[in-house]
Amino acid sequence: MRPALWLIVLLALAWPAAARAAIEVRAPGQQAIPLAVTKFLPLDQVRPEVAADVDDALHGDLDLSGLFALLDPAAFLDDARKLGLVSIDVDFGQWRLLGAEAVVKGAYAVRGEELVLEARLYDVAGRRLLTGRRYVGRIKDARRMAHAFADQVLKSLTGEEGPFNARIAYVDNRSGHKELYLMDVDGNNPLRLTDHRSIVLNPDFSPLGKELIFTSYRRGNPDLYRKEIYSGQETRISSRQGLNAAARYRHDGKAIALTLTKDGNAEIFQIDPNGEIQRRLTQSWGIDVDPTWSPDGKAFAFVSDRQGNPQVFIAEADGGSVRRLTREGRYNATPAWNPKSDQIAFSRMGSGGFDIYTIHADGSGERRLTFGPGNKEHPRWSPDGRFLVYSSDQEGEKAIYVMRADGTGSRRISPPGGESIHPAWSPRW
């Protein structure tokens, strides 16, 4: 794979932070901003498919955010059909009449296979530009450019960049084997990464996002591999007898926690990115699996049956205290620590199957996020900590879904035609 050759260029963002805070929001469900997203207009050659891709990606991302009440384009007045790349060209009175507090306008230019996308976010009441970007790349990058601008919209209004210009890694069996795939956060552009013709499981992204680790039975034993996404280069980094599984990068990229059974029992070890053991992290007669690092790397959560049914525990990474976190349920599994807070997501088996819960690291605030038929499993956080990706068989076949951190806005993203499991959300691309 070759990296996409598009650039992001900051335009006019000289406004002081206080001036940009007039319509600031922090979380879904709190003061949803009435937002108008106009169709992007051609600067020269008319390419309706470009405008359609940008419109679809932007609407999908901003709707998923839960921060906006998107205005119906059928109600737009004639300013929606006029270029508005500088504030003086925007008829803010029309948008105020429609109740919009913010408006997205933009344009595109196509020259051969090159695409230039101009995107703007305006504050209607303040009659001013909030943020603007120019993206230069290829026509096929139109959706990625839209995702990148959606991230900037969220940053402008919340202070935290969005997670939409990222990737989801997942395992799919559409080839007849469980192989590793990559797709956009909205499910577009699926790409197969491995050809192991075996069983691949549990991918995780490096902190820079351009490498993945995963477990594969390619050589019979469940070994740990590292793969460079762009070059395709693949290295087996842990092939100890037994499990080399459920590996997770620490957030500084200098350590990996994983389950090894080389000594007979399932214990959690810390290795470096080349596979050398740095330390053993758990000591128990029970089965210890599924580690997940705290944001500061000083602790990790994991699943253990050391006190009976599988429950989530938290341990200090330096070999200090271990404490039990969850107290309910017959089977708790696959914890994931929010990279921005003390929340831990996990799945729990109930009478109707597995559902996803969150709990604070001190054991307070346990909350069930998913309901209804089917199993919802393997939650993983977005890099901004505001969304979760997970797998579910609620529609019959196993597929990948995303939702907001409060459990709302759930939607399927994986393409039909195969069963998809074990998602992981990359850092921003």
Summary of the structure (lengths in Angstrom):
residues: 429
radius of gyration: 22.9
end to end distance: 14.4
largest distance: 71.6
contacts: 1462
relative contact order: 0.11
helix: 14%
strand: 41%
